[in-house]
Amino acid sequence: MEEFIIIFCTISSPDDAKKIAKEIVQKKLVACVNIIEGLTSIYEWKNKLCDEKECLMIMKTRNSLFSEIKKEISGLHPYEVPEIISVPISNGLESFLGWIKQNTLDDLKISEDQK
């Protein structure tokens, strides 16, 4: 299993994206969140074809934090079923991967913080 991942999450507004991003960065669950505005998403929801403007959040973090991040985003996200998916980072600039590591909690800190 890869140590680092990228998480993708779509959301309806830049303000909601920033709120979630600030929360999870401050908690050191992710090192960084990029917010891309102006995305068009076409999908089917409850038997209706939807054509919506959304934002995409791209998060860099550790794989070991994914469960906690899912829980945090789900509690803050306005969607009934938010997209929260991850892909492994198989390679990267070592200094950048080190920066992710330095700016996120390690497993030990998670268990201590949850006590």
Backbone as a printed PyTorch tensor [residue, N CA C, xyz], in Angstrom:
tensor([[[  0.8430,  -1.1840,   0.0000],
         [  0.0000,   0.0000,   0.0000],
         [  0.8850,   1.2430,   0.0000]],

        [[  0.5390,   2.2070,  -0.8070],
         [  1.3180,   3.4420,  -0.9060],
         [  1.1410,   4.2880,   0.3540]],

        [[  2.1960,   4.9990,   0.7200],
         [  2.1340,   5.8360,   1.9210],
         [  1.3440,   7.1120,   1.6880]],

        [[  1.4210,   7.6690,   0.4710],
         [  0.7830,   8.9570,   0.1900],
         [ -0.3270,   8.7840,  -0.8400]],

        [[ -1.3580,   9.6160,  -0.7020],
         [ -2.5010,   9.5650,  -1.6190],
         [ -2.9430,  10.9690,  -2.0000]],

        [[ -3.7210,  11.0270,  -3.0740],
         [ -4.4430,  12.2310,  -3.4650],
         [ -5.9190,  11.8970,  -3.3060]],

        [[ -6.6590,  12.7980,  -2.6810],
         [ -8.0990,  12.6190,  -2.5070],
         [ -8.8120,  13.6420,  -3.3760]],

        [[ -9.8390,  13.1800,  -4.0780],
         [-10.6890,  14.0560,  -4.8860],
         [-12.0530,  14.1570,  -4.2240]],

        [[-12.6000,  15.3630,  -4.2030],
         [-13.9330,  15.5870,  -3.6460],
         [-14.5630,  16.7710,  -4.3790]],

        [[-15.7570,  16.5520,  -4.9280],
         [-16.4770,  17.6490,  -5.5650],
         [-17.4540,  18.2540,  -4.5570]],

        [[-17.7560,  19.5330,  -4.7690],
         [-18.6310,  20.2600,  -3.8500],
         [-19.2650,  21.4230,  -4.6050]],

        [[-20.4000,  21.8860,  -4.1300],
         [-21.1800,  22.8610,  -4.8930],
         [-20.6560,  24.2950,  -4.8680]],

        [[-19.9630,  24.6990,  -3.8110],
         [-19.5670,  26.1130,  -3.7530],
         [-18.1300,  26.2900,  -3.2600]],

        [[-17.4820,  27.3640,  -3.7190],
         [-16.1230,  27.6600,  -3.2500],
         [-16.0820,  27.9040,  -1.7420]],

        [[-17.1170,  28.5300,  -1.2030],
         [-17.1400,  28.8000,   0.2340],
         [-17.1720,  27.5080,   1.0480]],

        [[-17.9920,  26.5340,   0.6210],
         [-18.0310,  25.2370,   1.2940],
         [-16.6880,  24.5180,   1.1600]],

        [[-16.0850,  24.6110,  -0.0160],
         [-14.7820,  23.9820,  -0.2450],
         [-13.7270,  24.5770,   0.6860]],

        [[-13.7050,  25.8990,   0.7940],
         [-12.7290,  26.5720,   1.6630],
         [-12.9580,  26.2170,   3.1260]],

        [[-14.2060,  26.1210,   3.5360],
         [-14.5250,  25.7680,   4.9270],
         [-13.9620,  24.3830,   5.2600]],

        [[-14.2230,  23.4190,   4.3950],
         [-13.7200,  22.0620,   4.6120],
         [-12.1930,  22.0430,   4.5570]],

        [[-11.6290,  22.7080,   3.5530],
         [-10.1740,  22.7360,   3.3820],
         [ -9.4740,  23.2890,   4.6150]],

        [[ -9.9520,  24.4080,   5.1120],
         [ -9.3170,  25.0200,   6.2910],
         [ -9.4030,  24.0980,   7.4970]],

        [[-10.5300,  23.4520,   7.6740],
         [-10.7250,  22.5540,   8.8120],
         [ -9.7400,  21.3790,   8.7690]],

        [[ -9.6350,  20.7260,   7.6060],
         [ -8.7950,  19.5260,   7.5500],
         [ -7.2970,  19.8520,   7.4730]],

        [[ -6.9440,  21.0230,   6.9530],
         [ -5.5370,  21.4360,   6.9730],
         [ -5.1330,  21.8040,   8.3990]],

        [[ -5.9860,  22.5540,   9.0950],
         [ -5.6780,  22.9440,  10.4810],
         [ -5.5420,  21.7320,  11.3940]],

        [[ -6.3140,  20.6850,  11.1200],
         [ -6.2370,  19.4640,  11.9280],
         [ -5.0810,  18.5600,  11.4900]],

        [[ -4.3340,  19.0000,  10.4710],
         [ -3.1900,  18.2540,   9.9290],
         [ -3.5820,  16.8840,   9.3740]],

        [[ -4.8310,  16.8020,   8.8650],
         [ -5.2630,  15.5770,   8.1900],
         [ -4.7620,  15.5590,   6.7530]],

        [[ -4.6210,  16.7290,   6.1600],
         [ -4.0580,  16.8630,   4.8140],
         [ -3.0040,  17.9630,   4.8460]],

        [[ -2.0400,  17.8670,   3.9520],
         [ -1.0020,  18.8960,   3.8710],
         [ -1.4660,  20.0890,   3.0410]],

        [[ -2.3280,  19.8200,   2.0650],
         [ -2.7140,  20.8630,   1.1150],
         [ -4.0430,  20.5020,   0.4540]],

        [[ -4.8390,  21.5280,   0.1710],
         [ -6.0600,  21.3440,  -0.6170],
         [ -6.0360,  22.3670,  -1.7480]],

        [[ -6.0870,  21.8850,  -2.9830],
         [ -6.2580,  22.7630,  -4.1350],
         [ -7.7420,  22.7900,  -4.4570]],

        [[ -8.2750,  23.9840,  -4.7240],
         [ -9.6900,  24.1250,  -5.0540],
         [ -9.7870,  24.6650,  -6.4760]],

        [[-10.4050,  23.8780,  -7.3300],
         [-10.5830,  24.2720,  -8.7310],
         [-12.0510,  24.6230,  -8.9260]],

        [[-12.3110,  25.8650,  -9.2780],
         [-13.6830,  26.3270,  -9.5000],
         [-14.0530,  26.2020, -10.9770]],

        [[-15.3580,  26.2550, -11.2510],
         [-15.8350,  26.2910, -12.6230],
         [-15.9550,  24.9450, -13.2940]],

        [[-15.9550,  23.8990, -12.5140],
         [-16.1030,  22.5450, -13.0320],
         [-17.5610,  22.3200, -13.4300]],

        [[-17.8010,  21.6220, -14.5140],
         [-19.1530,  21.2060, -14.8740],
         [-19.2500,  19.7050, -14.6660]],

        [[-20.2260,  19.2950, -13.8720],
         [-20.4450,  17.8800, -13.6090],
         [-21.7980,  17.4640, -14.1760]],

        [[-21.7820,  16.4150, -14.9660],
         [-23.0150,  15.8630, -15.5310],
         [-23.1420,  14.4510, -14.9880]],

        [[-24.2650,  14.1990, -14.3200],
         [-24.4640,  12.9150, -13.6540],
         [-25.9580,  12.6600, -13.4750]],

        [[-26.2740,  11.4310, -13.1280],
         [-27.6580,  11.0950, -12.8300],
         [-27.8140,  10.9400, -11.3310]],

        [[-28.8370,  11.5810, -10.7890],
         [-29.1240,  11.4980,  -9.3560],
         [-30.6270,  11.3930,  -9.1580]],

        [[-31.0420,  10.3310,  -8.5060],
         [-32.4570,  10.0740,  -8.2250],
         [-33.2950,  10.1500,  -9.5050]],

        [[-32.8150,   9.4350, -10.5390],
         [-33.4840,   9.3220, -11.8390],
         [-33.6110,  10.6410, -12.5960]],

        [[-32.7440,  11.5840, -12.2820],
         [-32.7620,  12.8730, -12.9690],
         [-31.3620,  13.1680, -13.4950]],

        [[-31.2970,  13.6050, -14.7590],
         [-30.0160,  14.0050, -15.3330],
         [-29.6760,  15.4020, -14.8260]],

        [[-28.5150,  15.5410, -14.2210],
         [-28.0990,  16.8070, -13.6310],
         [-26.9220,  17.3830, -14.4130]],

        [[-26.9000,  18.6870, -14.5270],
         [-25.8350,  19.4340, -15.1800],
         [-25.5220,  20.5960, -14.2370]],

        [[-24.4890,  20.4370, -13.4110],
         [-24.2370,  21.3720, -12.3130],
         [-22.8300,  21.9610, -12.3630]],

        [[-22.7140,  23.1760, -11.8480],
         [-21.4010,  23.7930, -11.6290],
         [-20.9240,  23.3410, -10.2520]],

        [[-19.6790,  22.9020, -10.1900],
         [-19.1030,  22.4470,  -8.9320],
         [-17.6590,  22.9150,  -8.8230]],

        [[-17.0830,  22.6800,  -7.6620],
         [-15.6570,  22.8690,  -7.4150],
         [-15.0650,  21.4910,  -7.1650]],

        [[-13.8040,  21.3460,  -7.4780],
         [-13.0840,  20.1110,  -7.1950],
         [-12.0020,  20.4160,  -6.1660]],

        [[-12.0160,  19.6470,  -5.0870],
         [-10.9630,  19.7430,  -4.0850],
         [ -9.9820,  18.6010,  -4.3320]],

        [[ -8.7060,  18.9430,  -4.4060],
         [ -7.6360,  17.9560,  -4.5760],
         [ -6.7600,  18.0480,  -3.3330]],

        [[ -6.6810,  16.9370,  -2.5880],
         [ -5.9920,  16.9360,  -1.3010],
         [ -4.8030,  15.9900,  -1.3210]],

        [[ -3.6960,  16.4110,  -0.7330],
         [ -2.5090,  15.5670,  -0.6160],
         [ -2.3320,  15.1760,   0.8410]],

        [[ -2.1560,  13.8620,   1.0840],
         [ -2.0900,  13.3770,   2.4570],
         [ -1.4570,  11.9970,   2.5270]],

        [[ -1.5350,  11.3980,   3.6960],
         [ -1.0660,  10.0350,   3.9330],
         [ -2.2410,   9.0690,   3.8120]],

        [[ -1.9850,   7.9050,   3.3020],
         [ -3.0180,   6.8750,   3.1810],
         [ -3.6010,   6.5110,   4.5440]],

        [[ -2.7750,   6.4960,   5.5700],
         [ -3.2210,   6.1100,   6.9110],
         [ -4.2620,   7.0680,   7.4950]],

        [[ -4.4100,   8.2580,   6.9230],
         [ -5.3630,   9.2440,   7.4190],
         [ -6.6990,   9.2180,   6.6790]],

        [[ -6.8110,   8.3830,   5.6440],
         [ -7.9990,   8.4230,   4.7750],
         [ -9.3070,   8.2200,   5.5460]],

        [[ -9.3860,   7.2640,   6.4290],
         [-10.6310,   7.0090,   7.1710],
         [-11.0610,   8.2180,   7.9860]],

        [[-10.1090,   8.8580,   8.6400],
         [-10.4180,  10.0450,   9.4470],
         [-10.8480,  11.2050,   8.5580]],

        [[-10.2080,  11.3540,   7.4080],
         [-10.5690,  12.4220,   6.4670],
         [-11.9780,  12.1990,   5.9290]],

        [[-12.3060,  10.9550,   5.5630],
         [-13.6670,  10.6420,   5.0960],
         [-14.7010,  11.0450,   6.1380]],

        [[-14.4320,  10.7050,   7.3820],
         [-15.3650,  11.0280,   8.4630],
         [-15.5180,  12.5430,   8.6160]],

        [[-14.4120,  13.2530,   8.5780],
         [-14.4240,  14.7100,   8.7410],
         [-15.1690,  15.3890,   7.5860]],

        [[-14.8420,  15.0080,   6.3500],
         [-15.5010,  15.6210,   5.1930],
         [-16.9870,  15.2880,   5.1960]],

        [[-17.3380,  14.0470,   5.4650],
         [-18.7530,  13.6410,   5.4740],
         [-19.5670,  14.4640,   6.4630]],

        [[-18.9730,  14.8080,   7.5940],
         [-19.6760,  15.6030,   8.5970],
         [-19.8540,  17.0630,   8.2160]],

        [[-19.0180,  17.5570,   7.3230],
         [-19.0700,  18.9730,   6.9240],
         [-19.6960,  19.1930,   5.5490]],

        [[-19.7410,  18.1580,   4.7420],
         [-20.1520,  18.2770,   3.3350],
         [-21.6700,  18.3990,   3.2110]],

        [[-22.1610,  19.2980,   2.3480],
         [-23.6070,  19.4780,   2.2080],
         [-24.3180,  18.3850,   1.3860]],

        [[-23.5750,  17.5630,   0.6390],
         [-24.2080,  16.5420,  -0.2020],
         [-24.6390,  15.3370,   0.6190]],

        [[-25.7140,  14.7050,   0.1860],
         [-26.1810,  13.4690,   0.8070],
         [-25.1520,  12.3500,   0.6280]],

        [[-24.5590,  12.2910,  -0.5700],
         [-23.5260,  11.2910,  -0.8730],
         [-22.3430,  12.0160,  -1.5290]],

        [[-21.4140,  12.5280,  -0.7210],
         [-20.2780,  13.2390,  -1.3160],
         [-19.2900,  12.2890,  -1.9870]],

        [[-18.6850,  12.7770,  -3.0430],
         [-17.5930,  12.0400,  -3.6890],
         [-16.3490,  12.2330,  -2.8310]],

        [[-15.8430,  11.1470,  -2.2960],
         [-14.5860,  11.1780,  -1.5440],
         [-13.8170,   9.9410,  -1.9890]],

        [[-12.8830,  10.1370,  -2.9080],
         [-12.1320,   9.0080,  -3.4590],
         [-10.6380,   9.3160,  -3.3980]],

        [[ -9.8410,   8.2590,  -3.3540],
         [ -8.3960,   8.4720,  -3.2980],
         [ -7.6890,   7.6560,  -4.3660]],

        [[ -6.5330,   8.1510,  -4.7520],
         [ -5.6360,   7.4260,  -5.6480],
         [ -4.2390,   7.4940,  -5.0390]],

        [[ -3.4670,   6.4200,  -5.1780],
         [ -2.1250,   6.4200,  -4.5890],
         [ -1.1640,   7.3090,  -5.3650]],

        [[ -0.2360,   7.8780,  -4.6400],
         [  0.8910,   8.5860,  -5.2560],
         [  2.0170,   7.5540,  -5.3230]],

        [[  2.2870,   7.0420,  -6.5050],
         [  3.2920,   5.9870,  -6.6320],
         [  4.7120,   6.5410,  -6.6840]],

        [[  4.8710,   7.7640,  -7.1450],
         [  6.1720,   8.4240,  -7.2190],
         [  5.9800,   9.9160,  -7.0570]],

        [[  7.0300,  10.5870,  -6.6280],
         [  6.9690,  12.0320,  -6.5000],
         [  8.3200,  12.5790,  -6.0850]],

        [[  8.4530,  13.8700,  -6.1750],
         [  9.6630,  14.5450,  -5.7320],
         [  9.8130,  14.2810,  -4.2360]],

        [[ 10.9310,  13.6930,  -3.8380],
         [ 11.1270,  13.2890,  -2.4370],
         [ 10.9010,  14.4380,  -1.4630]],

        [[ 11.3820,  15.6310,  -1.8200],
         [ 11.2120,  16.7620,  -0.9020],
         [  9.7420,  17.1450,  -0.7620]],

        [[  8.9500,  16.9850,  -1.8260],
         [  7.5110,  17.2710,  -1.7350],
         [  6.8130,  16.2220,  -0.8810]],

        [[  7.1450,  14.9480,  -1.0950],
         [  6.5550,  13.8880,  -0.2800],
         [  6.9530,  14.0630,   1.1870]],

        [[  8.1620,  14.4970,   1.4440],
         [  8.5990,  14.7930,   2.8010],
         [  7.7970,  15.9310,   3.4160]],

        [[  7.4640,  16.9240,   2.5910],
         [  6.6450,  18.0500,   3.0540],
         [  5.2510,  17.5620,   3.4450]],

        [[  4.6650,  16.6630,   2.6480],
         [  3.3620,  16.0870,   3.0150],
         [  3.4830,  15.3950,   4.3740]],

        [[  4.5170,  14.6050,   4.5220],
         [  4.7210,  13.8600,   5.7700],
         [  4.8700,  14.8090,   6.9600]],

        [[  5.6380,  15.8650,   6.7580],
         [  5.8970,  16.8350,   7.8220],
         [  4.6310,  17.5960,   8.2170]],

        [[  3.7040,  17.7800,   7.2930],
         [  2.5270,  18.6160,   7.5400],
         [  1.2430,  17.8300,   7.7770]],

        [[  1.3710,  16.5360,   8.0570],
         [  0.2120,  15.7140,   8.3990],
         [  0.5290,  14.9200,   9.6590]],

        [[ -0.5250,  14.5020,  10.3370],
         [ -0.3690,  13.6880,  11.5400],
         [  0.1950,  12.3270,  11.1860]],

        [[  0.9660,  11.7610,  12.1040],
         [  1.3590,  10.3690,  11.9190],
         [  0.3870,   9.4950,  12.7130]],

        [[  0.4520,   8.1890,  12.5110],
         [ -0.4880,   7.2590,  13.1510],
         [ -0.5170,   7.4260,  14.6660]],

        [[  0.6450,   7.6300,  15.2570],
         [  0.7420,   7.7470,  16.7030],
         [ -0.0480,   8.9550,  17.2050]],

        [[  0.0800,  10.0830,  16.5170],
         [ -0.6210,  11.2930,  16.9370],
         [ -2.1270,  11.1440,  16.7910]],

        [[ -2.5920,  10.4270,  15.7840],
         [ -4.0330,  10.2340,  15.6030],
         [ -4.5890,   9.5290,  16.8370]],

        [[ -3.9680,   8.4280,  17.2380],
         [ -4.5040,   7.6860,  18.3700],
         [ -4.4210,   8.5000,  19.6600]],

        [[ -3.3800,   9.3160,  19.8170],
         [ -3.2780,  10.1460,  21.0030],
         [ -4.3280,  11.2460,  20.9950]],

        [[ -4.5940,  11.8620,  19.8360],
         [ -5.5800,  12.9270,  19.7350],
         [ -7.0020,  12.4180,  19.9610]],

        [[ -7.2690,  11.1720,  19.6340],
         [ -8.6190,  10.6260,  19.7500],
         [ -8.9390,  10.1750,  21.1740]],

        [[ -7.9310,  10.1670,  22.0690],
         [ -8.1680,   9.7390,  23.4620],
         [ -8.9070,  10.7890,  24.2480]]])
